[in-house]
Amino acid sequence: MGSSSSDLHHRQMALTTWLRQALSNSDICLELVSGDASFRRYFRVLNHSQSAIAVDAPAPHENCELFLQVAAAYRKAGVRVPNVLAEDADAGFMCLEDFGDRLLLAEVNSSNCTELYGRSLDELIAIASVTQTCKGQLPAFNRAHLQRENALFTDWLLGTHLQLELSDAEQTMLEWTFDALIDNALSQPQTGVHRDYHARNIMLLEGDEVGIIDFQDAVYGAVTYDVVSLLRDCYIEWPDQWVDEMLFEWARKAVAQGVFLAPDPEQLRRWFDLMGIQRHVKASGIFCRLCHRDGKTGYLNDIPLTLSYIAKFSKRHADTVALAEFIEHRVMPAWEAKG
């Protein structure tokens, strides 16, 4: 469950007190900017000479130390991430450079999408190069991790939200299909992965420079993970032909920079499609968990697009076509019936 209003108030007061000491300014006060799909909350620092963002990331739910480690590694690789102005990782408090309010999702349109997404995809080449921090290798995005993600779909979407009772044949189909998705992820070249690279986590700075946030869950995993996260975003849909063009242009640049060896075009498309299916399987489960566990009901609005992605692209490949049929004939009708 989420924190109580009393707990949140006490955390904000403690954060304010810490900031006033850390920045040597007793006039500082905070204005809530957002709470995201986690336990983190973001505040804009007011009454200070430098615009800044204060972050409340309480343990044990969040880990500031991981954020700081990845930020340093990304910065060293040339990725534009917020500078850290002050931090108390043990308390779960950070003060970061203010990247402003211009989310890529809010700014992008049909006339600027190729330029802005092109810049965002270029950043992934640097991100892919980051496979470790000062504390060692990034966590491996391995079979056990992927299995836990896929379980979110069955536990939270099919179970808690839709309360579907699955036949033995459906259970077997899901297990077999999920294994195919995992095998696809593990068979790809493994690189540094942001893991939540989408249009709500990319900021546009001065001159439309791309700024990257929310990278604390970075892992070592499939090369197409971040690319499909951006191009088949849970929050915005783009034409298939344009997505293909952007995918192959990213791949051309990534191969030229030595990120991975040039794959057969059909192999690249398969990696991309199945990685996208796995990500949307996970996302649909997470959105239901955010609703039922954390009271964040707004994420349910994003589930129809994730389900349509799964159904559409599962039809392209023999080992996922049964999943497409299951989504179209069992999940979507149950979703619509629930209203």
Sequence and secondary structure as in RCSB ss.txt:
>XXXX:A:sequence
MGSSSSDLHHRQMALTTWLRQALSNSDICLELVSGDASFRRYFRVLNHSQSAIAVDAPAPHENCELFLQVAAAYR
KAGVRVPNVLAEDADAGFMCLEDFGDRLLLAEVNSSNCTELYGRSLDELIAIASVTQTCKGQLPAFNRAHLQREN
ALFTDWLLGTHLQLELSDAEQTMLEWTFDALIDNALSQPQTGVHRDYHARNIMLLEGDEVGIIDFQDAVYGAVTY
DVVSLLRDCYIEWPDQWVDEMLFEWARKAVAQGVFLAPDPEQLRRWFDLMGIQRHVKASGIFCRLCHRDGKTGYL
NDIPLTLSYIAKFSKRHADTVALAEFIEHRVMPAWEAKG
>XXXX:A:secstr
    HHHHHHHHHHHHHHHHHHTT TT EEEEEEE SSS EEEEEESSSS EEEEE  TTT  HHHHHHHHHHHH
HTT     EEEEETTTTEEEEE   S BHHHH  TTTHHHHHHHHHHHHHHHHT  EETTEE  B  HHHHHHHH
HHIIIIIIIIIT     HHHHHHHHHHHHHHHHHHHHS EEEE S  STTSEEE GGG EEE   TT EEEETTH
HHHHHHT TT    HHHHHHHHHHHHHHHHHTTSS    HHHHHHHHHHHHHHHHHHHHHHHHHHHHTT  GGGG
GGHHHHHHHHHHHHTTSTTTHHHHHHIIIIIHHHHHHH 
